C-alpha cells in the first residue's frame, strides 16, 4: 500500500540540512513511487570532496532521523556551489 510522504518528515529533513549546510540550497521531492524521497543538496562544503564523501555528509545530517527509523530510504544528488 502506497502512502504520501509525511510533510512533517520533510520539514524535519529541511531543518537537518539547514543546520548542516547553512548556506546550502536544498530540494526534497517525492520519488517516482510516492514512497521514497529524493534530495538535492548544493553546498560549498562539497568543494574538493568526492561524491562518496558528499553523500556521507548528507547521511550524517540525517543521522538521528535514520537511527529513529523515520527515514529509511532516500535518493541523494549533490553538487558544490
PDB file of N, CA, C and O in Angstrom:
ATOM      1  N   UNK A   1       0.845  -1.178   0.000  1.00  0.00           N
ATOM      2  CA  UNK A   1       0.000   0.000   0.000  1.00  0.00           C
ATOM      3  C   UNK A   1       0.889   1.240   0.000  1.00  0.00           C
ATOM      4  O   UNK A   1       1.777   1.372   0.843  1.00  0.00           O
ATOM      5  N   UNK A   2       0.655   2.131  -0.929  1.00  0.00           N
ATOM      6  CA  UNK A   2       1.422   3.372  -1.028  1.00  0.00           C
ATOM      7  C   UNK A   2       0.749   4.454  -0.200  1.00  0.00           C
ATOM      8  O   UNK A   2      -0.475   4.488  -0.072  1.00  0.00           O
ATOM      9  N   UNK A   3       1.555   5.322   0.351  1.00  0.00           N
ATOM     10  CA  UNK A   3       1.028   6.472   1.060  1.00  0.00           C
ATOM     11  C   UNK A   3       1.933   7.664   0.797  1.00  0.00           C
ATOM     12  O   UNK A   3       3.128   7.510   0.546  1.00  0.00           O
ATOM     13  N   UNK A   4       1.356   8.835   0.857  1.00  0.00           N
ATOM     14  CA  UNK A   4       2.120  10.045   0.573  1.00  0.00           C
ATOM     15  C   UNK A   4       3.195  10.253   1.635  1.00  0.00           C
ATOM     16  O   UNK A   4       3.038   9.853   2.789  1.00  0.00           O
ATOM     17  N   UNK A   5       4.272  10.878   1.225  1.00  0.00           N
ATOM     18  CA  UNK A   5       5.355  11.199   2.139  1.00  0.00           C
ATOM     19  C   UNK A   5       4.839  12.171   3.194  1.00  0.00           C
ATOM     20  O   UNK A   5       4.103  13.106   2.879  1.00  0.00           O
ATOM     21  N   UNK A   6       5.220  11.950   4.423  1.00  0.00           N
ATOM     22  CA  UNK A   6       4.811  12.748   5.559  1.00  0.00           C
ATOM     23  C   UNK A   6       5.468  14.129   5.493  1.00  0.00           C
ATOM     24  O   UNK A   6       6.694  14.230   5.486  1.00  0.00           O
ATOM     25  N   UNK A   7       4.669  15.180   5.447  1.00  0.00           N
ATOM     26  CA  UNK A   7       5.206  16.547   5.366  1.00  0.00           C
ATOM     27  C   UNK A   7       6.032  16.892   6.598  1.00  0.00           C
ATOM     28  O   UNK A   7       7.003  17.643   6.499  1.00  0.00           O
ATOM     29  N   UNK A   8       5.663  16.357   7.753  1.00  0.00           N
ATOM     30  CA  UNK A   8       6.429  16.597   8.970  1.00  0.00           C
ATOM     31  C   UNK A   8       7.850  16.067   8.816  1.00  0.00           C
ATOM     32  O   UNK A   8       8.803  16.716   9.245  1.00  0.00           O
ATOM     33  N   UNK A   9       7.999  14.890   8.204  1.00  0.00           N
ATOM     34  CA  UNK A   9       9.321  14.326   7.955  1.00  0.00           C
ATOM     35  C   UNK A   9      10.118  15.221   7.017  1.00  0.00           C
ATOM     36  O   UNK A   9      11.301  15.469   7.251  1.00  0.00           O
ATOM     37  N   UNK A  10       9.490  15.701   5.972  1.00  0.00           N
ATOM     38  CA  UNK A  10      10.164  16.604   5.029  1.00  0.00           C
ATOM     39  C   UNK A  10      10.628  17.869   5.749  1.00  0.00           C
ATOM     40  O   UNK A  10      11.738  18.347   5.518  1.00  0.00           O
ATOM     41  N   UNK A  11       9.783  18.403   6.614  1.00  0.00           N
ATOM     42  CA  UNK A  11      10.156  19.601   7.383  1.00  0.00           C
ATOM     43  C   UNK A  11      11.361  19.312   8.287  1.00  0.00           C
ATOM     44  O   UNK A  11      12.276  20.130   8.386  1.00  0.00           O
ATOM     45  N   UNK A  12      11.358  18.147   8.943  1.00  0.00           N
ATOM     46  CA  UNK A  12      12.483  17.770   9.799  1.00  0.00           C
ATOM     47  C   UNK A  12      13.762  17.615   8.976  1.00  0.00           C
ATOM     48  O   UNK A  12      14.839  18.014   9.418  1.00  0.00           O
ATOM     49  N   UNK A  13      13.642  17.040   7.787  1.00  0.00           N
ATOM     50  CA  UNK A  13      14.791  16.872   6.907  1.00  0.00           C
ATOM     51  C   UNK A  13      15.355  18.233   6.500  1.00  0.00           C
ATOM     52  O   UNK A  13      16.571  18.426   6.495  1.00  0.00           O
ATOM     53  N   UNK A  14      14.482  19.166   6.164  1.00  0.00           N
ATOM     54  CA  UNK A  14      14.926  20.505   5.785  1.00  0.00           C
ATOM     55  C   UNK A  14      15.672  21.174   6.937  1.00  0.00           C
ATOM     56  O   UNK A  14      16.675  21.853   6.717  1.00  0.00           O
ATOM     57  N   UNK A  15      15.186  20.985   8.163  1.00  0.00           N
ATOM     58  CA  UNK A  15      15.861  21.550   9.332  1.00  0.00           C
ATOM     59  C   UNK A  15      17.249  20.938   9.506  1.00  0.00           C
ATOM     60  O   UNK A  15      18.207  21.648   9.812  1.00  0.00           O
ATOM     61  N   UNK A  16      17.357  19.633   9.313  1.00  0.00           N
ATOM     62  CA  UNK A  16      18.654  18.952   9.425  1.00  0.00           C
ATOM     63  C   UNK A  16      19.638  19.484   8.384  1.00  0.00           C
ATOM     64  O   UNK A  16      20.803  19.738   8.689  1.00  0.00           O
ATOM     65  N   UNK A  17      19.156  19.646   7.157  1.00  0.00           N
ATOM     66  CA  UNK A  17      20.017  20.149   6.087  1.00  0.00           C
ATOM     67  C   UNK A  17      20.437  21.587   6.355  1.00  0.00           C
ATOM     68  O   UNK A  17      21.592  21.955   6.139  1.00  0.00           O
ATOM     69  N   UNK A  18      19.498  22.394   6.825  1.00  0.00           N
ATOM     70  CA  UNK A  18      19.811  23.798   7.119  1.00  0.00           C
ATOM     71  C   UNK A  18      20.865  23.894   8.214  1.00  0.00           C
ATOM     72  O   UNK A  18      21.751  24.747   8.156  1.00  0.00           O
ATOM     73  N   UNK A  19      20.771  23.028   9.201  1.00  0.00           N
ATOM     74  CA  UNK A  19      21.741  23.019  10.302  1.00  0.00           C
ATOM     75  C   UNK A  19      23.128  22.581   9.815  1.00  0.00           C
ATOM     76  O   UNK A  19      24.139  23.162  10.209  1.00  0.00           O
ATOM     77  N   UNK A  20      23.170  21.563   8.962  1.00  0.00           N
ATOM     78  CA  UNK A  20      24.447  21.027   8.490  1.00  0.00           C
ATOM     79  C   UNK A  20      25.065  21.839   7.358  1.00  0.00           C
ATOM     80  O   UNK A  20      26.288  21.906   7.234  1.00  0.00           O
ATOM     81  N   UNK A  21      24.222  22.453   6.537  1.00  0.00           N
ATOM     82  CA  UNK A  21      24.688  23.223   5.377  1.00  0.00           C
ATOM     83  C   UNK A  21      23.976  24.577   5.368  1.00  0.00           C
ATOM     84  O   UNK A  21      23.113  24.810   4.521  1.00  0.00           O
ATOM     85  N   UNK A  22      24.325  25.479   6.302  1.00  0.00           N
ATOM     86  CA  UNK A  22      23.585  26.739   6.467  1.00  0.00           C
ATOM     87  C   UNK A  22      23.501  27.603   5.212  1.00  0.00           C
ATOM     88  O   UNK A  22      22.530  28.339   5.040  1.00  0.00           O
ATOM     89  N   UNK A  23      24.482  27.528   4.347  1.00  0.00           N
ATOM     90  CA  UNK A  23      24.464  28.350   3.136  1.00  0.00           C
ATOM     91  C   UNK A  23      24.122  27.522   1.898  1.00  0.00           C
ATOM     92  O   UNK A  23      24.275  27.986   0.768  1.00  0.00           O
ATOM     93  N   UNK A  24      23.665  26.309   2.123  1.00  0.00           N
ATOM     94  CA  UNK A  24      23.363  25.413   1.018  1.00  0.00           C
ATOM     95  C   UNK A  24      21.978  25.645   0.435  1.00  0.00           C
ATOM     96  O   UNK A  24      21.159  26.388   0.975  1.00  0.00           O
ATOM     97  N   UNK A  25      21.754  24.981  -0.681  1.00  0.00           N
ATOM     98  CA  UNK A  25      20.450  25.001  -1.349  1.00  0.00           C
ATOM     99  C   UNK A  25      19.933  23.570  -1.347  1.00  0.00           C
ATOM    100  O   UNK A  25      20.690  22.632  -1.594  1.00  0.00           O
ATOM    101  N   UNK A  26      18.626  23.398  -1.064  1.00  0.00           N
ATOM    102  CA  UNK A  26      18.051  22.070  -0.908  1.00  0.00           C
ATOM    103  C   UNK A  26      16.759  21.923  -1.692  1.00  0.00           C
ATOM    104  O   UNK A  26      16.010  22.881  -1.886  1.00  0.00           O
ATOM    105  N   UNK A  27      16.526  20.718  -2.129  1.00  0.00           N
ATOM    106  CA  UNK A  27      15.250  20.380  -2.747  1.00  0.00           C
ATOM    107  C   UNK A  27      14.923  18.954  -2.329  1.00  0.00           C
ATOM    108  O   UNK A  27      15.700  18.032  -2.572  1.00  0.00           O
ATOM    109  N   UNK A  28      13.770  18.783  -1.702  1.00  0.00           N
ATOM    110  CA  UNK A  28      13.310  17.460  -1.284  1.00  0.00           C
ATOM    111  C   UNK A  28      12.013  17.189  -2.017  1.00  0.00           C
ATOM    112  O   UNK A  28      11.065  17.969  -1.928  1.00  0.00           O
ATOM    113  N   UNK A  29      11.972  16.082  -2.742  1.00  0.00           N
ATOM    114  CA  UNK A  29      10.783  15.738  -3.518  1.00  0.00           C
ATOM    115  C   UNK A  29      10.417  14.275  -3.303  1.00  0.00           C
ATOM    116  O   UNK A  29      11.249  13.464  -2.898  1.00  0.00           O
ATOM    117  N   UNK A  30       9.161  13.956  -3.581  1.00  0.00           N
ATOM    118  CA  UNK A  30       8.717  12.562  -3.571  1.00  0.00           C
ATOM    119  C   UNK A  30       9.394  11.825  -4.703  1.00  0.00           C
ATOM    120  O   UNK A  30       9.572  12.372  -5.792  1.00  0.00           O
ATOM    121  N   UNK A  31       9.770  10.591  -4.450  1.00  0.00           N
ATOM    122  CA  UNK A  31      10.303   9.755  -5.515  1.00  0.00           C
ATOM    123  C   UNK A  31       9.203   9.376  -6.475  1.00  0.00           C
ATOM    124  O   UNK A  31       8.039   9.713  -6.260  1.00  0.00           O
ATOM    125  N   UNK A  32       9.558   8.691  -7.514  1.00  0.00           N
ATOM    126  CA  UNK A  32       8.591   8.319  -8.548  1.00  0.00           C
ATOM    127  C   UNK A  32       7.493   7.408  -8.032  1.00  0.00           C
ATOM    128  O   UNK A  32       6.388   7.404  -8.574  1.00  0.00           O
ATOM    129  N   UNK A  33       7.781   6.631  -6.982  1.00  0.00           N
ATOM    130  CA  UNK A  33       6.782   5.694  -6.481  1.00  0.00           C
ATOM    131  C   UNK A  33       5.915   6.287  -5.373  1.00  0.00           C
ATOM    132  O   UNK A  33       5.016   5.610  -4.873  1.00  0.00           O
ATOM    133  N   UNK A  34       6.163   7.528  -4.984  1.00  0.00           N
ATOM    134  CA  UNK A  34       5.366   8.170  -3.955  1.00  0.00           C
ATOM    135  C   UNK A  34       5.712   7.753  -2.546  1.00  0.00           C
ATOM    136  O   UNK A  34       5.087   8.231  -1.599  1.00  0.00           O
ATOM    137  N   UNK A  35       6.690   6.875  -2.372  1.00  0.00           N
ATOM    138  CA  UNK A  35       7.055   6.409  -1.038  1.00  0.00           C
ATOM    139  C   UNK A  35       8.489   6.759  -0.657  1.00  0.00           C
ATOM    140  O   UNK A  35       8.827   6.753   0.527  1.00  0.00           O
ATOM    141  N   UNK A  36       9.324   7.058  -1.621  1.00  0.00           N
ATOM    142  CA  UNK A  36      10.719   7.348  -1.342  1.00  0.00           C
ATOM    143  C   UNK A  36      11.004   8.800  -1.682  1.00  0.00           C
ATOM    144  O   UNK A  36      10.361   9.390  -2.550  1.00  0.00           O
ATOM    145  N   UNK A  37      11.968   9.360  -0.990  1.00  0.00           N
ATOM    146  CA  UNK A  37      12.309  10.762  -1.186  1.00  0.00           C
ATOM    147  C   UNK A  37      13.570  10.918  -2.015  1.00  0.00           C
ATOM    148  O   UNK A  37      14.472  10.081  -1.972  1.00  0.00           O
ATOM    149  N   UNK A  38      13.613  11.990  -2.760  1.00  0.00           N
ATOM    150  CA  UNK A  38      14.818  12.403  -3.477  1.00  0.00           C
ATOM    151  C   UNK A  38      15.271  13.724  -2.881  1.00  0.00           C
ATOM    152  O   UNK A  38      14.462  14.618  -2.635  1.00  0.00           O
ATOM    153  N   UNK A  39      16.578  13.839  -2.650  1.00  0.00           N
ATOM    154  CA  UNK A  39      17.141  15.032  -2.040  1.00  0.00           C
ATOM    155  C   UNK A  39      18.253  15.553  -2.933  1.00  0.00           C
ATOM    156  O   UNK A  39      19.163  14.813  -3.308  1.00  0.00           O
ATOM    157  N   UNK A  40      18.170  16.838  -3.271  1.00  0.00           N
ATOM    158  CA  UNK A  40      19.250  17.513  -3.991  1.00  0.00           C
ATOM    159  C   UNK A  40      19.844  18.538  -3.041  1.00  0.00           C
ATOM    160  O   UNK A  40      19.130  19.371  -2.483  1.00  0.00           O
ATOM    161  N   UNK A  41      21.155  18.470  -2.863  1.00  0.00           N
ATOM    162  CA  UNK A  41      21.844  19.415  -1.979  1.00  0.00           C
ATOM    163  C   UNK A  41      22.991  20.038  -2.754  1.00  0.00           C
ATOM    164  O   UNK A  41      23.824  19.335  -3.325  1.00  0.00           O
ATOM    165  N   UNK A  42      23.025  21.355  -2.768  1.00  0.00           N
ATOM    166  CA  UNK A  42      24.127  22.097  -3.366  1.00  0.00           C
ATOM    167  C   UNK A  42      24.744  22.926  -2.252  1.00  0.00           C
ATOM    168  O   UNK A  42      24.069  23.738  -1.617  1.00  0.00           O
ATOM    169  N   UNK A  43      26.045  22.711  -2.020  1.00  0.00           N
ATOM    170  CA  UNK A  43      26.692  23.405  -0.908  1.00  0.00           C
ATOM    171  C   UNK A  43      28.179  23.603  -1.176  1.00  0.00           C
ATOM    172  O   UNK A  43      28.824  22.768  -1.811  1.00  0.00           O
ATOM    173  N   UNK A  44      28.705  24.701  -0.693  1.00  0.00           N
ATOM    174  CA  UNK A  44      30.132  24.975  -0.815  1.00  0.00           C
ATOM    175  C   UNK A  44      30.956  23.944  -0.050  1.00  0.00           C
ATOM    176  O   UNK A  44      32.116  23.701  -0.382  1.00  0.00           O
ATOM    177  N   UNK A  45      30.362  23.342   0.967  1.00  0.00           N
ATOM    178  CA  UNK A  45      31.036  22.318   1.779  1.00  0.00           C
ATOM    179  C   UNK A  45      31.505  21.132   0.936  1.00  0.00           C
ATOM    180  O   UNK A  45      32.399  20.395   1.352  1.00  0.00           O
ATOM    181  N   UNK A  46      30.918  20.943  -0.227  1.00  0.00           N
ATOM    182  CA  UNK A  46      31.238  19.793  -1.072  1.00  0.00           C
ATOM    183  C   UNK A  46      32.455  20.021  -1.973  1.00  0.00           C
ATOM    184  O   UNK A  46      32.946  19.093  -2.615  1.00  0.00           O
ATOM    185  N   UNK A  47      32.926  21.246  -2.009  1.00  0.00           N
ATOM    186  CA  UNK A  47      34.060  21.560  -2.880  1.00  0.00           C
ATOM    187  C   UNK A  47      35.255  20.673  -2.521  1.00  0.00           C
ATOM    188  O   UNK A  47      35.598  20.525  -1.348  1.00  0.00           O
ATOM    189  N   UNK A  48      35.874  20.095  -3.525  1.00  0.00           N
ATOM    190  CA  UNK A  48      37.041  19.211  -3.395  1.00  0.00           C
ATOM    191  C   UNK A  48      36.742  17.913  -2.649  1.00  0.00           C
ATOM    192  O   UNK A  48      37.669  17.246  -2.190  1.00  0.00           O
ATOM    193  N   UNK A  49      35.477  17.544  -2.518  1.00  0.00           N
ATOM    194  CA  UNK A  49      35.084  16.279  -1.899  1.00  0.00           C
ATOM    195  C   UNK A  49      34.634  15.316  -2.992  1.00  0.00           C
ATOM    196  O   UNK A  49      34.060  15.729  -4.000  1.00  0.00           O
ATOM    197  N   UNK A  50      34.899  14.037  -2.784  1.00  0.00           N
ATOM    198  CA  UNK A  50      34.411  13.037  -3.735  1.00  0.00           C
ATOM    199  C   UNK A  50      32.898  12.896  -3.573  1.00  0.00           C
ATOM    200  O   UNK A  50      32.324  13.348  -2.582  1.00  0.00           O
ATOM    201  N   UNK A  51      32.270  12.275  -4.544  1.00  0.00           N
ATOM    202  CA  UNK A  51      30.827  12.050  -4.480  1.00  0.00           C
ATOM    203  C   UNK A  51      30.471  11.233  -3.239  1.00  0.00           C
ATOM    204  O   UNK A  51      29.476  11.520  -2.573  1.00  0.00           O
ATOM    205  N   UNK A  52      31.265  10.236  -2.932  1.00  0.00           N
ATOM    206  CA  UNK A  52      31.004   9.416  -1.747  1.00  0.00           C
ATOM    207  C   UNK A  52      31.105  10.260  -0.477  1.00  0.00           C
ATOM    208  O   UNK A  52      30.271  10.131   0.419  1.00  0.00           O
ATOM    209  N   UNK A  53      32.113  11.118  -0.393  1.00  0.00           N
ATOM    210  CA  UNK A  53      32.261  11.997   0.776  1.00  0.00           C
ATOM    211  C   UNK A  53      31.067  12.948   0.894  1.00  0.00           C
ATOM    212  O   UNK A  53      30.572  13.197   1.993  1.00  0.00           O
ATOM    213  N   UNK A  54      30.615  13.469  -0.231  1.00  0.00           N
ATOM    214  CA  UNK A  54      29.455  14.363  -0.226  1.00  0.00           C
ATOM    215  C   UNK A  54      28.211  13.643   0.298  1.00  0.00           C
ATOM    216  O   UNK A  54      27.476  14.179   1.127  1.00  0.00           O
ATOM    217  N   UNK A  55      27.988  12.433  -0.190  1.00  0.00           N
ATOM    218  CA  UNK A  55      26.814  11.667   0.234  1.00  0.00           C
ATOM    219  C   UNK A  55      26.908  11.300   1.711  1.00  0.00           C
ATOM    220  O   UNK A  55      25.899  11.316   2.416  1.00  0.00           O
ATOM    221  N   UNK A  56      28.106  10.969   2.185  1.00  0.00           N
ATOM    222  CA  UNK A  56      28.279  10.682   3.613  1.00  0.00           C
ATOM    223  C   UNK A  56      27.935  11.899   4.464  1.00  0.00           C
ATOM    224  O   UNK A  56      27.383  11.759   5.555  1.00  0.00           O
ATOM    225  N   UNK A  57      28.255  13.078   3.973  1.00  0.00           N
ATOM    226  CA  UNK A  57      27.940  14.309   4.694  1.00  0.00           C
ATOM    227  C   UNK A  57      26.423  14.502   4.792  1.00  0.00           C
ATOM    228  O   UNK A  57      25.915  14.933   5.827  1.00  0.00           O
ATOM    229  N   UNK A  58      25.709  14.184   3.721  1.00  0.00           N
ATOM    230  CA  UNK A  58      24.249  14.296   3.735  1.00  0.00           C
ATOM    231  C   UNK A  58      23.658  13.254   4.678  1.00  0.00           C
ATOM    232  O   UNK A  58      22.777  13.571   5.477  1.00  0.00           O
ATOM    233  N   UNK A  59      24.136  12.019   4.592  1.00  0.00           N
ATOM    234  CA  UNK A  59      23.656  10.985   5.519  1.00  0.00           C
ATOM    235  C   UNK A  59      23.925  11.386   6.964  1.00  0.00           C
ATOM    236  O   UNK A  59      23.089  11.137   7.832  1.00  0.00           O
ATOM    237  N   UNK A  60      25.062  11.996   7.240  1.00  0.00           N
ATOM    238  CA  UNK A  60      25.384  12.446   8.597  1.00  0.00           C
ATOM    239  C   UNK A  60      24.378  13.493   9.076  1.00  0.00           C
ATOM    240  O   UNK A  60      24.013  13.520  10.252  1.00  0.00           O
ATOM    241  N   UNK A  61      23.937  14.344   8.168  1.00  0.00           N
ATOM    242  CA  UNK A  61      22.939  15.358   8.522  1.00  0.00           C
ATOM    243  C   UNK A  61      21.626  14.708   8.964  1.00  0.00           C
ATOM    244  O   UNK A  61      20.910  15.246   9.809  1.00  0.00           O
ATOM    245  N   UNK A  62      21.323  13.556   8.389  1.00  0.00           N
ATOM    246  CA  UNK A  62      20.081  12.841   8.689  1.00  0.00           C
ATOM    247  C   UNK A  62      20.256  11.743   9.733  1.00  0.00           C
ATOM    248  O   UNK A  62      19.363  10.914   9.914  1.00  0.00           O
ATOM    249  N   UNK A  63      21.387  11.728  10.414  1.00  0.00           N
ATOM    250  CA  UNK A  63      21.732  10.632  11.318  1.00  0.00           C
ATOM    251  C   UNK A  63      20.618  10.285  12.305  1.00  0.00           C
ATOM    252  O   UNK A  63      20.247   9.118  12.427  1.00  0.00           O
ATOM    253  N   UNK A  64      20.091  11.263  12.997  1.00  0.00           N
ATOM    254  CA  UNK A  64      19.049  11.000  14.010  1.00  0.00           C
ATOM    255  C   UNK A  64      17.766  10.466  13.365  1.00  0.00           C
ATOM    256  O   UNK A  64      17.116   9.580  13.921  1.00  0.00           O
ATOM    257  N   UNK A  65      17.403  10.997  12.208  1.00  0.00           N
ATOM    258  CA  UNK A  65      16.194  10.522  11.524  1.00  0.00           C
ATOM    259  C   UNK A  65      16.363   9.076  11.052  1.00  0.00           C
ATOM    260  O   UNK A  65      15.408   8.299  11.067  1.00  0.00           O
ATOM    261  N   UNK A  66      17.557   8.724  10.639  1.00  0.00           N
ATOM    262  CA  UNK A  66      17.834   7.362  10.198  1.00  0.00           C
ATOM    263  C   UNK A  66      17.825   6.416  11.396  1.00  0.00           C
ATOM    264  O   UNK A  66      17.207   5.352  11.350  1.00  0.00           O
ATOM    265  N   UNK A  67      18.514   6.811  12.470  1.00  0.00           N
ATOM    266  CA  UNK A  67      18.568   5.970  13.675  1.00  0.00           C
ATOM    267  C   UNK A  67      17.191   5.725  14.266  1.00  0.00           C
ATOM    268  O   UNK A  67      16.918   4.639  14.778  1.00  0.00           O
ATOM    269  N   UNK A  68      16.323   6.722  14.199  1.00  0.00           N
ATOM    270  CA  UNK A  68      14.977   6.588  14.766  1.00  0.00           C
ATOM    271  C   UNK A  68      14.052   5.760  13.880  1.00  0.00           C
ATOM    272  O   UNK A  68      12.990   5.323  14.322  1.00  0.00           O
ATOM    273  N   UNK A  69      14.456   5.548  12.633  1.00  0.00           N
ATOM    274  CA  UNK A  69      13.617   4.797  11.708  1.00  0.00           C
ATOM    275  C   UNK A  69      12.642   5.663  10.934  1.00  0.00           C
ATOM    276  O   UNK A  69      11.918   5.161  10.074  1.00  0.00           O
ATOM    277  N   UNK A  70      12.612   6.956  11.225  1.00  0.00           N
ATOM    278  CA  UNK A  70      11.712   7.857  10.500  1.00  0.00           C
ATOM    279  C   UNK A  70      12.086   7.946   9.022  1.00  0.00           C
ATOM    280  O   UNK A  70      11.221   8.064   8.155  1.00  0.00           O
ATOM    281  N   UNK A  71      13.384   7.890   8.754  1.00  0.00           N
ATOM    282  CA  UNK A  71      13.899   7.992   7.391  1.00  0.00           C
ATOM    283  C   UNK A  71      14.669   6.725   7.093  1.00  0.00           C
ATOM    284  O   UNK A  71      15.602   6.367   7.812  1.00  0.00           O
ATOM    285  N   UNK A  72      14.276   6.050   6.032  1.00  0.00           N
ATOM    286  CA  UNK A  72      14.959   4.791   5.735  1.00  0.00           C
ATOM    287  C   UNK A  72      15.413   4.653   4.294  1.00  0.00           C
ATOM    288  O   UNK A  72      16.212   3.768   3.987  1.00  0.00           O
ATOM    289  N   UNK A  73      14.933   5.493   3.416  1.00  0.00           N
ATOM    290  CA  UNK A  73      15.317   5.358   2.012  1.00  0.00           C
ATOM    291  C   UNK A  73      15.278   6.721   1.331  1.00  0.00           C
ATOM    292  O   UNK A  73      14.235   7.373   1.284  1.00  0.00           O
ATOM    293  N   UNK A  74      16.434   7.148   0.799  1.00  0.00           N
ATOM    294  CA  UNK A  74      16.489   8.408   0.079  1.00  0.00           C
ATOM    295  C   UNK A  74      17.420   8.273  -1.122  1.00  0.00           C
ATOM    296  O   UNK A  74      18.373   7.494  -1.117  1.00  0.00           O
ATOM    297  N   UNK A  75      17.112   9.050  -2.137  1.00  0.00           N
ATOM    298  CA  UNK A  75      17.962   9.181  -3.300  1.00  0.00           C
ATOM    299  C   UNK A  75      18.658  10.528  -3.167  1.00  0.00           C
ATOM    300  O   UNK A  75      17.999  11.560  -3.035  1.00  0.00           O
ATOM    301  N   UNK A  76      19.992  10.524  -3.201  1.00  0.00           N
ATOM    302  CA  UNK A  76      20.749  11.757  -2.964  1.00  0.00           C
ATOM    303  C   UNK A  76      21.476  12.193  -4.229  1.00  0.00           C
ATOM    304  O   UNK A  76      22.104  11.391  -4.921  1.00  0.00           O
ATOM    305  N   UNK A  77      21.371  13.495  -4.510  1.00  0.00           N
ATOM    306  CA  UNK A  77      22.175  14.134  -5.554  1.00  0.00           C
ATOM    307  C   UNK A  77      22.843  15.335  -4.912  1.00  0.00           C
ATOM    308  O   UNK A  77      22.198  16.122  -4.221  1.00  0.00           O
ATOM    309  N   UNK A  78      24.142  15.469  -5.146  1.00  0.00           N
ATOM    310  CA  UNK A  78      24.887  16.579  -4.545  1.00  0.00           C
ATOM    311  C   UNK A  78      25.700  17.312  -5.597  1.00  0.00           C
ATOM    312  O   UNK A  78      26.061  16.748  -6.631  1.00  0.00           O
ATOM    313  N   UNK A  79      25.981  18.576  -5.318  1.00  0.00           N
ATOM    314  CA  UNK A  79      26.899  19.344  -6.149  1.00  0.00           C
ATOM    315  C   UNK A  79      27.442  20.491  -5.316  1.00  0.00           C
ATOM    316  O   UNK A  79      26.812  20.941  -4.359  1.00  0.00           O
ATOM    317  N   UNK A  80      28.632  20.955  -5.700  1.00  0.00           N
ATOM    318  CA  UNK A  80      29.286  22.033  -4.969  1.00  0.00           C
ATOM    319  C   UNK A  80      28.853  23.385  -5.542  1.00  0.00           C
ATOM    320  O   UNK A  80      28.613  23.522  -6.741  1.00  0.00           O
ATOM    321  N   UNK A  81      28.760  24.365  -4.669  1.00  0.00           N
ATOM    322  CA  UNK A  81      28.450  25.740  -5.103  1.00  0.00           C
ATOM    323  C   UNK A  81      29.676  26.357  -5.749  1.00  0.00           C
ATOM    324  O   UNK A  81      29.631  27.508  -6.183  1.00  0.00           O
TER     325      UNK A  81
END
